[in-house]
Amino acid sequence: MKVCIVGASGKLGKYMVRHALDRGYEVVGVCRERSVEKLEAFKESITIIPGATNDREIIKNGVAGCDGVLTVLVPWGSHHYSTGTAQAVLDYAPPGARLVFSCGWHITRDGLDVYPRRLKLEESVGRWIGRLTRLVDIDDQIEACRRVFSSDTLWTVVRGSDLEEGESQGLPVWSRHVGDPILESNITRRVDYALFMVDVLTNDELIHEAPAIVGCRTPSALAHTAAASAKGDR
């Protein structure tokens, strides 16, 4: 499998590169030119295409001939960075390619998510800071995901919880809606978020889904597993 990773030089991107290589995939990494040095450890193992990830020609070159595209959607700046990136991937990825996008829990597909007060407050503060500094545009990321949701491509949008560093705990668990008890712990190892992204490439059950994930060893995930096991024993 040939995979393009858009945003390969970031923390999540580098983990995805490693997971993809571990599976024997051919990897093309797209990242900003000033961030190429962050991929130094992989320079002999992957093809690196430097450039802005919302540059349509850069994305066109990066996704050419790929079976899958992993895209880190970041709400940078005030120049439609997320929508530019997402639209370019949707337009230029080969027909039949698996397209996997990363974002946070604040993205909702059907409006049925139930958000804790803290998350609502964080989103409001993020919008206010974004308007003040023009460094972040959450609404642009929301619009990017809306375009993905309305696309007829083979997409999946993976909605990540809060993240932490640490050794892998295994493949995260997921649910369709924020607010479901299994997600209550709201924490995932970043390395495992990346693992989930790469795993989705070969999981057809997640086509046209927007899974919200949480670490598989978190209290809420373990409680869900225990409850399911107890129910099965009855």
Steps between C-alpha positions, in 0.01 A plus 500: 500500500620849414398764753528879502519666842403867486655676798769235542743714702272563797483286813201302375638487147833351604326229698288420194813478286649249741184288519466500121862395449460228763220357283722501195319786325665731249476847655486846348521780757374853433608775737593866506845569358632638829397176674678253272786460749253351749481197269877448498465157663283381210677663205634169366167322544236739360448750221472855635310770312561842658236767474188648657241231554226725361695545175297311241797412282695369798207279601445388141860380481490343843187288456575384144479122479417457869265239640441701815542856627535590868435870558559701815243780486637794695305826554797726432473868416229692324560388141277193484784258567283206603247540219776548244674183613185289519365619166828430323510147641136440400565634150829328420508169688467208256151348468453224755773627735427485873500851642548539874485841670588591859326763711370547855182408681353846429417387147151350477352314207135467597458744789435219751823543696461610862793712613619557857491862614880512505527409131240762408695760695829402337345530154356844580836621633675355195269691267552824693878463497489405133308813405731714712831359377397361161717196583217247529177454305283228653209581269721431199577153637128441551435601140780272381336204671158597363648474151644160582167379639320604181758335274436170323862391553597217737556727799529460876535790745672391822409727792767498766459558873755689708846356430797400710844357431612158619551143392233342283207344682354346185229590250255756644130423533235716339140604504281699264415779741687709753313459826481120476623346829791314337659835411468664842872483584581732206868405461697309237871442450609692193689199369174302518299771326747460214460122518123536464542730198723247322277208598197670344662469157410130495180513707209530258250505788611857570434633151268803533531499878629767739623293796579683823784313670644449847789294633423130540652489851317803638255450789194564284613257231581230756167554675318461168688176429422365847133587469478335158672189635269480800195536277629219278542270800136531604 
